[in-house]
Structures are given as structure tokens and as C-alpha cells.
Amino acid sequence: TPYVKPGTNHGTQGTRILYDTRKFKLLSNCPEKTGTKNYNPSCSMNLPLRSSDSESLRRSAAYAKFANRKTGKRFWVVSVHLDDRHSSALSSEKSYNALRGRQASAVYLKVNGLRKAGEEIIFAGDFNSWATNRAGDAPHEYLVRQGFYDTVAADTRINIKYPTVNHFKTTVPAKRIRLDYVMVKGIK
């Protein structure tokens, strides 16, 4: 369901958290509706914009707390789709990169303020940023500074040689472009 009332001028609703209810129990109060309406802003937050941006560019992030049904271990999941704008002008690209960094920071600070000591965080989504971007990779760099581990460095990986974006093509070249990340904090 959308995070905002239908008809609200708002950017993408592309952040969702899908989970297996047999394995995980939702602990956050994230109802599917507000009253009888099919939208609910709980367990979501608006992401920052640049001061010159219109509200129609505003994006949301989803977050929720879960428990592993088998172990009882509690953890947080964050789903983001950060600002997708890019520019051939380096000054504009740096501005967009900085914005994505502020967006990642805002979500982390929100969830970190809610979590209890020892609760892990899985922070995933489309960062619209990558390691070789000439303007930098602000969201990734910020999360690493906060103690997150990029799971692309895990001992076991599958199909890491392929990009995380396919532009809806059914075949893609073996090219390591990652716009999508899964980063974890507190998980070994």
C-alpha cells in the first residue's frame, strides 16, 4: 500500500519490505491501512530533498522491526530507493550524491534511534550510487562509517560479476555495476 494519502504529490513508492511470515514475525506497528483507506505512513519516513526541489521529487523509505520465529533474535530492516537524478555536470552530480548521502543518513538516524542495543540492521535498496561514480558514493561511504558491512564482500557470493540494474533487458553483460546494496550492521 502507499505511504501517503492517495492524490498526494509524492515521488516513488518503490520501497517495500517483503518477508516470510512463517520465519519472521513483524514487531513494528505497520498496519496496511489508515482507517478504511489503503495507505499508511507508519513504518515509513520521508527522505530529505535539496532546498530547490519540489515536493513531487520526495521519496520515502520503509523500515520495520522483526523477530526470527526460531531464535527470537530481533532485528530491523530498511528499504530505500534513494534519489535517482544524475548529471553530466560534475557540480550537479556532486549535489545529487550529497543528497543521497543525506537520505541514507536520515534513515539510519531514525532507525538507530528506535533500535535497542544489540539489535541488528539490514539496510538494503537502490542507492542510485556506485563505487566508481566520479562524484563519489556518499550513501555507501556514510553507512560504512557507521559500522555497516557491505555484503558484496561476503565469502560466498552468487553472480557478483553481473550488474544490479538491467533496464528490463533479459540478458546483461558481465559488468560489475551495483546501484543496489545490502548492508548489515551487527550481523556476523
Backbone as ProteinMPNN parsed JSONL, in Angstrom:
{"seq_chain_A": "TPYVKPGTNHGTQGTRILYDTRKFKLLSNCPEKTGTKNYNPSCSMNLPLRSSDSESLRRSAAYAKFANRKTGKRFWVVSVHLDDRHSSALSSEKSYNALRGRQASAVYLKVNGLRKAGEEIIFAGDFNSWATNRAGDAPHEYLVRQGFYDTVAADTRINIKYPTVNHFKTTVPAKRIRLDYVMVKGIK", "coords_chain_A": {"N_chain_A": [[0.841, -1.184, 0.0], [0.392, 2.374, -0.499], [2.393, 4.944, 1.115], [1.434, 7.399, 1.555], [-1.443, 9.55, 1.558], [-3.778, 8.915, -1.028], [-3.491, 10.786, -4.038], [-1.735, 12.636, -3.058], [0.993, 14.733, -3.763], [3.802, 13.2, -4.457], [6.938, 11.481, -4.597], [8.439, 8.413, -5.82], [7.061, 5.25, -4.852], [8.577, 3.068, -4.364], [9.679, 1.457, -2.303], [9.609, -1.357, -0.444], [9.046, -3.917, 2.013], [9.342, -7.191, 1.903], [8.564, -10.286, 3.364], [8.908, -13.558, 4.857], [6.33, -14.813, 6.557], [6.218, -17.141, 7.963], [8.719, -17.53, 8.949], [9.53, -15.135, 10.096], [8.459, -12.67, 12.438], [6.538, -9.777, 12.395], [7.244, -7.024, 14.32], [6.94, -4.322, 14.524], [4.475, -1.69, 14.489], [2.867, -1.701, 11.819], [0.384, -1.231, 10.156], [-1.734, -2.131, 7.359], [-3.508, -0.23, 6.514], [-4.933, 3.083, 6.911], [-7.354, 3.697, 8.939], [-10.097, 3.116, 7.007], [-8.868, 3.478, 4.662], [-6.611, 2.759, 1.932], [-3.78, 3.264, 2.611], [-0.828, 3.955, 4.527], [1.184, 5.743, 6.669], [2.791, 4.806, 8.696], [5.773, 3.216, 9.782], [7.305, 4.203, 7.757], [9.194, 6.83, 6.257], [9.656, 10.188, 5.171], [12.127, 11.175, 2.848], [14.972, 13.39, 2.818], [15.119, 16.386, 0.77], [16.723, 18.515, -1.69], [17.033, 22.018, -1.1], [16.027, 23.435, -3.257], [14.32, 21.703, -4.527], [11.177, 20.342, -5.699], [8.22, 19.2, -4.032], [7.215, 17.012, -5.364], [9.335, 15.429, -5.962], [9.967, 14.113, -3.702], [10.895, 11.257, -1.813], [10.285, 8.101, -0.155], [11.253, 6.014, 2.616], [11.122, 2.698, 3.815], [10.784, 0.973, 6.933], [11.128, -1.533, 9.436], [10.674, -3.538, 12.389], [11.6, -6.835, 13.21], [11.26, -10.268, 14.356], [13.055, -13.261, 14.53], [11.397, -16.201, 14.202], [12.284, -18.708, 15.023], [14.665, -18.35, 16.554], [14.165, -16.106, 18.074], [15.622, -13.815, 17.863], [15.894, -10.335, 17.44], [15.588, -7.799, 14.945], [16.171, -5.102, 12.594], [14.851, -3.97, 9.469], [15.53, -2.083, 6.628], [14.345, -0.427, 3.795], [15.214, 1.258, 0.936], [14.932, 3.66, -1.734], [16.849, 5.64, -3.107], [17.399, 9.082, -4.201], [17.224, 9.446, -7.719], [18.42, 11.043, -9.595], [20.877, 12.172, -11.96], [23.733, 13.815, -13.406], [25.575, 15.196, -16.161], [27.114, 17.324, -15.596], [29.614, 17.986, -13.334], [29.376, 19.455, -10.89], [26.6, 19.43, -10.389], [26.193, 16.676, -10.245], [27.676, 16.091, -7.953], [26.081, 17.41, -6.092], [23.718, 15.871, -6.19], [24.776, 13.42, -5.331], [25.561, 14.1, -2.73], [23.029, 14.596, -1.673], [21.902, 11.989, -1.743], [23.552, 10.82, 0.157], [22.743, 12.274, 2.439], [20.12, 11.368, 2.56], [20.458, 8.602, 3.124], [21.678, 8.871, 5.611], [19.626, 10.132, 7.134], [17.675, 8.106, 7.267], [19.086, 6.055, 8.575], [19.67, 7.329, 11.048], [17.072, 7.632, 12.06], [16.175, 4.913, 12.37], [18.219, 3.89, 13.98], [17.763, 5.365, 16.255], [15.466, 4.162, 17.169], [16.066, 1.496, 17.627], [17.091, -1.075, 19.93], [19.92, -1.801, 22.043], [22.146, -4.11, 20.595], [20.388, -5.004, 18.649], [20.223, -5.932, 15.315], [20.74, -4.439, 12.046], [19.476, -4.49, 8.798], [20.121, -2.964, 5.895], [18.921, -2.061, 2.934], [18.571, -1.642, -0.651], [17.98, 0.454, -3.551], [20.5, 2.466, -4.124], [21.159, 4.23, -6.05], [23.712, 4.978, -6.641], [27.221, 4.428, -7.024], [30.403, 2.718, -6.725], [32.371, 3.697, -8.513], [31.481, 6.163, -9.311], [32.079, 9.384, -10.412], [31.506, 11.518, -8.774], [31.43, 10.464, -6.304], [30.37, 8.111, -3.738], [28.346, 8.566, -1.734], [26.131, 7.516, -0.015], [26.897, 4.826, 0.514], [29.484, 5.185, 1.563], [28.863, 6.666, 3.884], [27.324, 4.797, 5.382], [29.214, 2.764, 5.805], [30.998, 4.153, 7.445], [29.397, 4.262, 9.683], [29.569, 1.752, 10.678], [28.524, -0.31, 9.159], [28.519, -3.295, 7.175], [29.297, -4.201, 3.927], [27.614, -6.491, 2.093], [28.512, -7.499, -0.301], [31.088, -8.182, -0.021], [31.117, -10.617, 1.184], [32.096, -14.019, 2.001], [30.903, -16.002, 0.404], [29.371, -15.605, -2.65], [26.96, -15.006, -5.224], [26.773, -14.791, -8.671], [28.15, -12.304, -8.816], [29.465, -10.948, -10.759], [27.704, -9.702, -12.419], [25.664, -6.807, -13.23], [23.572, -4.887, -10.945], [21.448, -3.678, -12.019], [19.223, -3.87, -14.748], [17.725, -2.595, -16.66], [15.359, -3.641, -17.594], [16.05, -5.559, -19.468], [16.484, -8.855, -20.769], [18.893, -10.161, -20.94], [22.155, -9.424, -19.786], [25.354, -7.795, -19.845], [28.386, -9.099, -18.401], [29.243, -7.114, -16.057], [30.331, -5.279, -13.447], [28.393, -3.318, -12.061], [26.953, -1.774, -9.438], [24.072, -0.577, -8.207], [22.373, -1.233, -6.349], [22.217, -2.287, -3.034], [22.983, -4.396, -0.215], [23.411, -3.954, 3.026], [24.742, -4.567, 6.255], [24.487, -4.284, 9.807], [25.887, -5.229, 12.798], [25.577, -7.9, 12.34], [27.067, -11.02, 12.057]], "CA_chain_A": [[0.0, 0.0, 0.0], [1.165, 3.609, -0.478], [2.682, 5.534, 2.417], [0.791, 8.706, 1.651], [-2.835, 9.606, 1.125], [-3.922, 8.993, -2.484], [-3.604, 12.142, -4.561], [-0.658, 13.457, -2.524], [2.106, 14.933, -4.68], [4.892, 12.494, -3.796], [7.765, 10.685, -5.502], [8.303, 6.962, -5.945], [6.635, 4.402, -3.733], [9.294, 1.843, -4.682], [10.336, 0.781, -1.187], [8.748, -2.323, 0.241], [9.726, -4.976, 2.748], [8.645, -8.465, 1.754], [9.178, -11.246, 4.277], [8.238, -14.846, 5.043], [5.667, -14.762, 7.865], [6.468, -18.401, 8.682], [10.047, -17.442, 9.564], [9.738, -13.867, 10.79], [7.282, -12.011, 12.995], [6.602, -8.321, 12.365], [7.071, -6.454, 15.657], [6.547, -2.914, 14.371], [3.066, -1.442, 14.215], [2.816, -1.26, 10.421], [-0.859, -1.714, 9.548], [-1.89, -1.954, 5.914], [-4.465, 0.835, 6.205], [-5.259, 4.136, 7.864], [-8.811, 3.595, 8.987], [-10.572, 2.276, 5.906], [-8.146, 3.906, 3.45], [-5.484, 1.907, 1.56], [-2.455, 3.866, 2.737], [-0.431, 4.09, 5.91], [2.515, 6.317, 6.775], [3.589, 4.2, 9.756], [6.915, 2.412, 9.327], [7.941, 4.84, 6.61], [9.582, 8.216, 6.526], [10.024, 10.98, 4.008], [13.561, 11.427, 2.729], [15.289, 14.801, 2.561], [15.241, 16.946, -0.579], [17.519, 19.735, -1.756], [16.144, 23.167, -0.835], [15.425, 23.9, -4.516], [13.486, 20.63, -5.095], [9.737, 20.368, -5.462], [7.702, 18.09, -3.222], [6.945, 15.864, -6.233], [10.555, 14.609, -6.003], [10.142, 13.497, -2.384], [10.861, 9.793, -1.755], [10.089, 7.521, 1.173], [11.97, 4.797, 2.991], [10.345, 1.82, 4.7], [11.581, 0.304, 7.96], [10.309, -2.322, 10.354], [11.381, -4.422, 13.31], [11.167, -8.22, 13.094], [11.877, -11.286, 15.209], [13.199, -14.583, 13.938], [10.483, -17.066, 14.96], [13.011, -19.855, 15.574], [15.665, -17.95, 17.545], [13.707, -14.961, 18.858], [16.505, -12.681, 17.61], [15.191, -9.169, 16.908], [16.4, -7.033, 14.018], [15.492, -4.086, 11.796], [15.044, -3.985, 8.024], [15.311, -0.8, 5.987], [14.276, -0.484, 2.335], [15.309, 2.608, 0.386], [15.15, 3.939, -3.157], [17.359, 6.999, -2.978], [17.223, 9.968, -5.346], [17.748, 8.811, -8.93], [18.901, 12.017, -10.583], [22.301, 12.231, -12.276], [24.024, 14.906, -14.331], [26.904, 15.195, -16.781], [27.845, 18.42, -14.947], [30.168, 17.461, -12.085], [28.834, 20.162, -9.711], [25.247, 18.903, -10.151], [26.333, 15.275, -9.818], [28.109, 16.139, -6.544], [24.916, 17.81, -5.305], [22.844, 14.69, -6.103], [25.472, 12.442, -4.5], [25.439, 14.574, -1.345], [21.643, 14.373, -1.273], [21.741, 10.564, -1.448], [24.217, 10.61, 1.441], [21.852, 12.803, 3.493], [18.962, 10.478, 2.648], [20.892, 7.397, 3.858], [21.912, 9.294, 6.989], [18.339, 10.382, 7.795], [17.026, 6.819, 7.557], [19.862, 5.366, 9.615], [19.474, 8.001, 12.337], [15.714, 7.296, 12.515], [16.119, 3.521, 12.827], [19.154, 3.734, 15.089], [17.103, 5.948, 17.421], [14.397, 3.253, 17.6], [16.55, 0.152, 17.96], [17.699, -1.324, 21.237], [21.288, -2.328, 21.962], [22.264, -5.484, 20.126], [19.504, -5.305, 17.514], [20.91, -5.795, 14.04], [20.056, -3.679, 10.996], [19.703, -4.819, 7.393], [19.83, -1.726, 5.171], [19.003, -2.502, 1.539], [17.792, -0.926, -1.639], [18.588, 1.09, -4.708], [21.175, 3.675, -3.66], [21.387, 5.073, -7.224], [25.081, 5.427, -6.496], [28.117, 3.292, -7.242], [31.773, 2.949, -6.27], [33.197, 4.442, -9.473], [30.848, 7.424, -9.689], [33.086, 10.45, -10.296], [31.115, 12.44, -7.697], [31.512, 9.742, -5.038], [29.356, 7.112, -3.377], [28.052, 9.078, -0.39], [25.35, 6.667, 0.888], [27.716, 3.675, 0.905], [30.558, 5.676, 2.43], [28.268, 7.037, 5.163], [26.95, 3.598, 6.133], [30.455, 2.108, 6.238], [31.482, 4.922, 8.614], [28.526, 3.958, 10.826], [29.822, 0.374, 11.103], [27.851, -1.297, 8.314], [29.313, -4.194, 6.347], [28.715, -4.386, 2.597], [27.556, -7.946, 1.906], [29.198, -7.923, -1.521], [32.396, -8.679, 0.404], [30.932, -11.901, 1.876], [32.903, -15.136, 1.499], [30.152, -16.693, -0.641], [28.544, -14.692, -3.435], [26.417, -15.616, -6.437], [26.638, -13.906, -9.835], [28.632, -10.961, -8.477], [30.022, -10.3, -11.954], [26.631, -9.038, -13.16], [25.174, -5.562, -12.619], [22.318, -4.997, -10.195], [20.428, -3.0, -12.809], [19.151, -4.498, -16.071], [16.885, -1.77, -17.534], [14.314, -4.548, -18.085], [16.566, -6.442, -20.517], [16.537, -10.242, -20.284], [20.301, -10.549, -20.845], [23.008, -8.292, -19.452], [26.774, -8.142, -19.909], [29.075, -9.271, -17.122], [29.781, -5.789, -15.761], [30.03, -5.093, -12.028], [27.824, -2.023, -11.671], [25.993, -2.004, -8.359], [23.289, 0.543, -7.696], [21.57, -1.852, -5.292], [23.094, -2.758, -1.968], [22.503, -4.975, 1.041], [24.44, -3.685, 4.031], [24.296, -5.056, 7.555], [25.182, -3.792, 10.996], [25.692, -6.097, 13.962], [25.411, -9.288, 11.906], [28.366, -11.649, 11.74]], "C_chain_A": [[0.887, 1.248, 0.0], [1.373, 4.111, 0.952], [1.962, 6.855, 2.626], [-0.624, 8.629, 1.113], [-2.908, 9.69, -0.399], [-4.154, 10.429, -2.941], [-2.526, 13.076, -4.049], [0.466, 13.534, -3.546], [3.363, 14.372, -4.024], [5.635, 11.659, -4.811], [7.472, 9.198, -5.405], [7.81, 6.284, -4.661], [7.371, 3.059, -3.833], [10.009, 1.168, -3.528], [9.32, -0.096, -0.468], [9.619, -3.3, 1.014], [8.855, -6.221, 2.63], [9.341, -9.475, 2.649], [8.304, -12.48, 4.41], [7.64, -14.875, 6.452], [5.817, -16.07, 8.638], [7.788, -18.343, 9.435], [10.233, -16.207, 10.439], [8.424, -13.275, 11.257], [7.509, -10.507, 12.957], [6.318, -7.793, 13.768], [6.636, -4.988, 15.604], [5.054, -2.82, 14.101], [2.96, -0.829, 12.82], [1.537, -1.76, 9.765], [-0.925, -1.389, 8.062], [-2.75, -0.744, 5.562], [-4.458, 1.911, 7.283], [-6.773, 4.191, 7.874], [-9.275, 2.638, 7.913], [-9.848, 2.596, 4.601], [-6.931, 3.013, 3.209], [-4.163, 2.676, 1.515], [-2.118, 3.926, 4.21], [0.984, 4.614, 5.997], [3.369, 5.69, 7.88], [4.66, 3.317, 9.139], [7.462, 2.924, 8.002], [8.312, 6.252, 7.023], [9.888, 8.901, 5.205], [11.519, 11.23, 4.028], [13.807, 12.901, 2.431], [15.332, 15.123, 1.068], [16.281, 18.067, -0.536], [16.554, 20.903, -1.586], [15.442, 23.651, -2.101], [14.47, 22.876, -5.137], [12.01, 20.815, -4.784], [9.34, 19.111, -4.683], [7.451, 16.84, -4.069], [8.162, 14.946, -6.36], [10.804, 13.866, -4.695], [10.018, 11.982, -2.494], [10.684, 9.354, -0.312], [11.019, 6.342, 1.376], [11.059, 4.003, 3.917], [11.291, 1.2, 5.723], [10.634, -0.469, 8.866], [11.202, -3.208, 11.211], [10.753, -5.815, 13.224], [11.814, -9.07, 14.176], [11.938, -12.58, 14.41], [12.364, -15.535, 14.788], [11.211, -18.23, 15.627], [13.927, -19.449, 16.725], [15.196, -16.845, 18.485], [14.551, -13.713, 18.643], [15.737, -11.552, 16.926], [16.132, -8.354, 16.028], [15.523, -6.062, 13.238], [15.805, -4.281, 10.326], [14.675, -2.607, 7.493], [15.298, -1.023, 4.485], [14.251, 0.944, 1.8], [15.361, 2.577, -1.136], [15.539, 5.407, -3.195], [17.216, 7.769, -4.291], [17.922, 9.41, -6.582], [18.317, 9.787, -9.953], [20.426, 11.96, -10.727], [22.497, 13.336, -13.296], [25.418, 14.737, -14.927], [27.761, 16.336, -16.223], [28.314, 17.959, -13.571], [29.586, 18.149, -10.847], [27.426, 19.662, -9.376], [25.32, 17.471, -9.651], [26.776, 15.215, -8.361], [26.941, 16.509, -5.636], [23.954, 16.631, -5.125], [23.473, 13.612, -5.21], [25.359, 12.82, -3.02], [24.025, 14.352, -0.821], [21.415, 12.906, -0.917], [22.425, 10.21, -0.125], [23.362, 11.1, 2.601], [20.631, 11.912, 3.667], [19.318, 9.204, 3.427], [21.084, 7.723, 5.331], [20.596, 9.481, 7.747], [17.649, 9.074, 8.171], [17.77, 6.085, 8.666], [19.625, 6.012, 10.98], [18.091, 7.703, 12.909], [15.685, 5.895, 13.112], [17.057, 3.305, 14.013], [18.578, 4.309, 16.381], [16.001, 5.062, 17.981], [14.926, 1.917, 18.13], [17.165, 0.107, 19.351], [19.088, -1.901, 21.028], [21.271, -3.784, 21.521], [21.355, -5.853, 18.973], [20.228, -4.978, 16.212], [20.073, -4.968, 13.071], [20.466, -4.234, 9.635], [19.218, -3.605, 6.606], [20.013, -2.038, 3.689], [18.209, -1.601, 0.626], [18.619, -0.395, -2.778], [19.178, 2.413, -4.234], [21.351, 4.674, -4.803], [22.763, 5.715, -7.186], [25.972, 4.215, -6.686], [29.55, 3.709, -6.943], [32.603, 3.803, -7.223], [32.543, 5.733, -9.956], [31.848, 8.556, -9.422], [32.763, 11.445, -9.191], [31.177, 11.768, -6.333], [30.343, 8.792, -4.851], [28.924, 7.392, -1.935], [27.213, 8.146, 0.483], [26.149, 5.461, 1.395], [28.797, 4.103, 1.891], [30.023, 6.034, 3.818], [27.968, 5.787, 5.998], [28.174, 2.821, 6.599], [31.022, 2.826, 7.461], [30.652, 4.651, 9.862], [28.678, 2.51, 11.296], [29.093, -0.683, 10.299], [28.875, -2.075, 7.499], [28.582, -4.381, 5.028], [28.766, -5.879, 2.276], [28.182, -8.418, 0.603], [30.584, -8.476, -1.194], [32.299, -10.019, 1.142], [31.788, -12.997, 1.234], [32.222, -15.849, 0.337], [29.234, -15.696, -1.326], [28.09, -15.42, -4.69], [26.252, -14.539, -7.495], [27.085, -12.468, -9.578], [29.174, -10.217, -9.702], [28.974, -9.527, -12.756], [26.177, -7.764, -12.463], [23.878, -5.804, -11.847], [21.18, -4.276, -10.9], [20.424, -3.615, -14.207], [18.322, -3.686, -17.074], [15.849, -2.619, -18.284], [14.757, -5.391, -19.287], [16.683, -7.857, -19.94], [17.949, -10.802, -20.255], [21.115, -9.294, -20.578], [24.47, -8.729, -19.538], [27.341, -8.323, -18.5], [29.841, -7.982, -16.834], [29.386, -5.45, -14.332], [29.591, -3.669, -11.699], [26.761, -2.32, -10.623], [25.354, -0.694, -7.947], [22.497, 0.083, -6.473], [22.5, -2.518, -4.288], [22.3, -3.5, -0.903], [23.657, -4.776, 2.019], [23.871, -4.078, 5.392], [25.13, -4.459, 8.678], [24.845, -4.707, 12.164], [25.515, -7.556, 13.61], [26.776, -9.84, 11.541], [28.211, -12.578, 10.581]], "O_chain_A": [[2.028, 1.183, 0.457], [0.633, 3.754, 1.869], [1.891, 7.365, 3.744], [-0.956, 7.753, 0.315], [-2.168, 10.466, -1.003], [-4.905, 11.184, -2.322], [-2.401, 14.197, -4.541], [0.85, 12.52, -4.129], [3.928, 15.001, -3.129], [5.045, 11.177, -5.778], [6.399, 8.784, -4.965], [8.118, 6.712, -3.548], [6.835, 2.028, -3.427], [10.897, 0.352, -3.776], [8.307, 0.382, 0.043], [10.795, -3.481, 0.698], [7.763, -6.285, 3.195], [10.571, -9.523, 2.693], [7.11, -12.448, 4.113], [8.379, -14.955, 7.434], [5.569, -16.105, 9.843], [7.961, -19.027, 10.444], [10.998, -16.229, 11.403], [7.407, -13.361, 10.569], [8.535, -10.013, 13.423], [5.267, -8.083, 14.339], [6.028, -4.484, 16.548], [4.446, -3.742, 13.558], [2.964, 0.392, 12.658], [1.596, -2.632, 8.898], [-0.248, -0.48, 7.58], [-2.72, -0.281, 4.422], [-4.034, 1.678, 8.414], [-7.395, 4.674, 6.928], [-8.886, 1.47, 7.91], [-10.182, 2.044, 3.553], [-6.294, 2.559, 4.159], [-3.508, 2.722, 0.474], [-3.014, 3.946, 5.055], [1.902, 3.998, 5.455], [4.553, 6.008, 7.991], [4.451, 2.737, 8.074], [8.019, 2.157, 7.217], [7.806, 6.788, 8.009], [10.324, 8.266, 4.245], [12.109, 11.467, 5.082], [12.952, 13.578, 1.861], [15.551, 14.249, 0.228], [16.669, 18.513, 0.544], [15.371, 20.775, -1.901], [14.357, 24.226, -2.014], [13.87, 23.154, -6.175], [11.64, 21.368, -3.748], [10.048, 18.103, -4.689], [7.473, 15.727, -3.545], [8.034, 13.809, -6.815], [11.745, 13.079, -4.594], [9.136, 11.479, -3.19], [10.902, 10.123, 0.624], [11.51, 5.748, 0.416], [10.312, 4.578, 4.709], [12.455, 0.932, 5.422], [9.474, -0.092, 9.033], [12.313, -3.575, 10.827], [9.531, -5.954, 13.172], [12.777, -8.66, 14.823], [10.994, -12.942, 13.708], [12.611, -15.658, 15.988], [10.794, -18.689, 16.69], [13.966, -20.122, 17.755], [15.759, -16.664, 19.565], [14.231, -12.656, 19.187], [15.018, -11.782, 15.953], [17.321, -8.231, 16.323], [14.298, -6.181, 13.222], [16.903, -4.711, 9.974], [13.646, -2.038, 7.859], [16.151, -1.736, 3.957], [13.383, 1.739, 2.161], [15.783, 1.59, -1.739], [14.692, 6.295, -3.299], [16.95, 7.19, -5.344], [19.065, 8.959, -6.509], [18.661, 9.386, -11.065], [21.156, 11.734, -9.762], [21.553, 13.747, -13.97], [26.323, 14.206, -14.283], [28.985, 16.322, -16.358], [27.496, 17.582, -12.732], [29.329, 17.481, -9.846], [27.096, 19.488, -8.203], [24.59, 17.092, -8.735], [26.295, 14.368, -7.608], [26.824, 15.98, -4.531], [23.435, 16.417, -4.03], [22.776, 12.969, -4.425], [25.095, 11.97, -2.17], [23.839, 13.967, 0.333], [20.798, 12.61, 0.106], [21.916, 9.38, 0.628], [23.26, 10.429, 3.628], [20.155, 11.718, 4.786], [18.556, 8.779, 4.295], [20.697, 6.942, 6.2], [20.472, 9.032, 8.886], [17.101, 8.949, 9.266], [17.151, 5.555, 9.589], [19.402, 5.308, 11.965], [17.95, 7.539, 14.121], [15.221, 5.709, 14.237], [16.702, 2.597, 14.955], [18.861, 3.809, 17.469], [15.638, 5.195, 19.15], [14.299, 1.288, 18.983], [17.68, 1.099, 19.868], [19.395, -2.428, 19.959], [20.479, -4.587, 22.015], [21.528, -6.913, 18.371], [20.771, -3.887, 16.04], [18.864, -4.814, 13.245], [21.651, -4.422, 9.358], [18.036, -3.263, 6.649], [21.137, -2.255, 3.235], [17.299, -0.892, 1.055], [19.788, -0.74, -2.95], [18.445, 3.368, -3.972], [21.659, 5.841, -4.559], [22.954, 6.844, -7.638], [25.516, 3.083, -6.523], [29.871, 4.897, -6.911], [33.46, 4.563, -6.772], [33.014, 6.335, -10.921], [32.393, 8.66, -8.324], [33.656, 12.147, -8.716], [30.995, 12.43, -5.311], [29.453, 8.69, -5.695], [29.112, 6.566, -1.042], [27.552, 7.985, 1.655], [26.078, 5.12, 2.576], [28.999, 3.464, 2.924], [30.669, 5.735, 4.822], [28.314, 5.726, 7.178], [28.162, 2.268, 7.699], [31.475, 2.181, 8.407], [31.149, 4.795, 10.979], [27.982, 2.088, 12.219], [29.045, -1.842, 10.71], [29.953, -1.573, 7.18], [27.39, -4.685, 5.01], [29.848, -6.461, 2.198], [28.369, -9.62, 0.414], [31.184, -9.167, -2.018], [33.301, -10.504, 1.668], [32.154, -12.902, 0.062], [32.889, -16.257, -0.614], [28.426, -15.028, -0.681], [28.758, -16.34, -5.16], [25.656, -13.493, -7.237], [26.465, -11.525, -10.07], [29.321, -8.995, -9.676], [29.32, -8.78, -13.67], [26.289, -7.649, -11.243], [23.181, -6.794, -12.07], [20.052, -4.276, -10.406], [21.483, -3.856, -14.787], [18.236, -4.072, -18.24], [15.514, -2.351, -19.438], [13.916, -5.881, -20.04], [16.952, -8.024, -18.75], [18.187, -11.822, -19.609], [20.796, -8.221, -21.09], [24.784, -9.901, -19.328], [26.825, -7.762, -17.533], [30.957, -7.793, -17.318], [28.195, -5.345, -14.041], [30.358, -2.903, -11.114], [25.791, -3.03, -10.89], [26.017, 0.191, -7.404], [22.02, 0.892, -5.677], [23.443, -3.218, -4.656], [21.106, -3.264, -0.715], [24.734, -5.351, 1.859], [22.674, -3.939, 5.643], [26.315, -4.171, 8.514], [23.676, -4.931, 12.481], [25.32, -8.38, 14.503], [27.543, -9.211, 10.811], [29.183, -13.204, 10.158]]}, "name": "protein", "num_of_chains": 1, "seq": "TPYVKPGTNHGTQGTRILYDTRKFKLLSNCPEKTGTKNYNPSCSMNLPLRSSDSESLRRSAAYAKFANRKTGKRFWVVSVHLDDRHSSALSSEKSYNALRGRQASAVYLKVNGLRKAGEEIIFAGDFNSWATNRAGDAPHEYLVRQGFYDTVAADTRINIKYPTVNHFKTTVPAKRIRLDYVMVKGIK"}
